[in-house]
Amino acid sequence: MAERRFVFLIGAARSGTKFLRDTIAHSEDVAEVPYDINYVWRHGNETCPHDEIAPDDISDGTAAHIRRSIERLALKRQTGSPSIILESGSQRTC
């Protein structure tokens, strides 16, 4: 099987990202993370006072942990062998 591709839907809070995620995930080729996983994204940056983490602030080990966690969570209830891992989130503003 070819390497899985990761797709991230990002939008404003209450803009329909979860609805769009659920609609796209009806395809057999797509496995979705079915709930918010902010704790996964913050791995290795738990003390950061905000949610914005620059790519330079993420080590290779942290990036690998995030990728594995997202894939594991998406495939937890999935049958078959999807080629796309889908995760969605909302931008929060102060």
N, C-alpha and C positions, 0 to 999 in steps of 0.2 A: 504494500500500500504506500502511496505517496505521502509525504509529510503533510500533517494537518496544517491548515491555515487558520489564523486567529483573526476574528473580526470584532471590533469594538464599536458599539453604538454609544455616542455621547450626546447628551442634549440637556436642555434646561429642566429643572425639576418640574414635574407634572406636565411634561410636554408630549408624552406618549411613547417614550423610549421602550418601556416595558411592553406595551401593546405591540409595537413594531417588532421587538425581539420575539415575543410569543408567536406572532404571525409568521415570521421568517423561519422559526424553529419547527414549523410543521413539516418542513422538508426532511426526508430521510437522510440527506447529506449534511444536516446541521444538528449539532448538539449544543444546547444552551446552558448557561449557568442560571438557575432558576430564581436566584435571590441576590440581594446586595452582598458584596464581598469586600467592603472597604478594608476590613482587617487584613485581607490578603495583600492589597495594594500598599498598605502601610508597613509591611514586613521590612525590617531593617531600618525603618525611618519613623519608628513609633514616637520619638520625642519631637518630631517636626511639628510646630504649632499650627500648621495649615495643611490643606490637602494637596497643594501644588508641589510636586517633587520633580525636579529637573532630571533629565536623563543622566547627567554627569553625577548626580547624587545616588545613583543606583549601581551597586557593584554587580559583577557578572554572576556571583552566587545568589544575590537577591533577585536578579532578573530570572535566573533559572528556577528559583523557588516559586516565584509568582507564576511563571509559565506552567510549571508542573501542577501547581495548586488549581489553577483555572481549568486545565485539562481534566484533572481528576474530578473536580466538582461537576463539570459539564457532562462527563461520561458516567457519572455515578448511577443514573437511572436510564441510561441510553442503551438501546439494543442496536445491533448492527455495527457498522464501522463508518461513522460520519467523517467527511473530509474537512469540515469547517467547525470550529469552536467559536461560539457567539457569546459575548459578554456585553452587558449594557450598564450604563451608569448615568447619573445626573450631575450636572455642574451645580454646585451650591454657591450662592453668593451671600455676602454679609448684608 
